Amino acid sequence: MSTVVISRRTAVSAALAAVAGLGLAGCGGTQSAGSDGAGSTFKIGVLQLVEHAALDASNKGFVAALDDAGLSYTIDQQNAQGDQTACQTIAAKLVGDGDDLILAIGTPAAQAVASATSEIPVVGTAITDFAASGLVEDNEHPGGNVTGSSDLTPVADQIDLLHEILPGAKQVGLLYCTAESNSVIQIELAEEALDKLGIGHERYSVSSSNEIQQVTESTVGKVDAIYAPTDNTIAAGMATVAMVARENKIPTVVGCDTMVEDGGLISYSINYEDLGRRAGEMAVKILQGEAKPADLPIETLSSSECKLIVNADMAEACGVDVSGLKVDITV
């Protein structure tokens, strides 16, 4: 196997320079997807929405799956650093490069790539609902050039967990970014679960990472706990959320394990490296001509694959007793 990793570019200007003169149509990479690929080196592009632990882990799992399959490939790693305009620019660059397959990590990244090409196979990951985000016709029957693995977490179980550790909680703040459609889906699921438990709730939304501290501080004195789903903006700024939560003893139930590692209190979570590996296995099938994106259903990790993870330091700081829980991972 021969693997070449091209340096991650974080500046939009670098991507803009590469885009000059490109055309958005073709799929003429080193090895056309759909052939058997024997003896060929595949050209793979990666567009990651932002740099944070969960998306980084998905990226790692994807590459590991390619290596485990023994593929020969070059890979162009690009990161938009949370910039929507950069997503579009980098997507255009990857399409213009004629990649054999593009991995899109995060919903806005996938939407940008899907808008840029209807021909090159696109595998997405760390996306909650592909169909609701307009990426596929149907999650069971994608029907186009996009497929991938969903990070839909057991939101209702996470809310039940919140109720278990905080039985006296009467009001929950729902923290998310309005720019992420999949976060809205999870917030609606959380509201439904809270309503069933008779717990009040209020949305606290940000439009960018610059607003995280101010919006989190606005919850002080108004909520008994915060729930934050697998929102890329909030996850990237989790240290800021944790700082405010710690200072004001506000327990935070979060959508994924890496958010707990970055200061959240607790989560019942999927593993993002496993999620990325699942996407990588799908990519291998496509590159080796064993399947087409249109025919590969969106894959999810089952609840049996989820783990209960607790930040012991935050539990102590917030005065929450987690001793009665069967914890899988303590950080």
Disulfide bonds with the S-S distance in Angstrom:
none
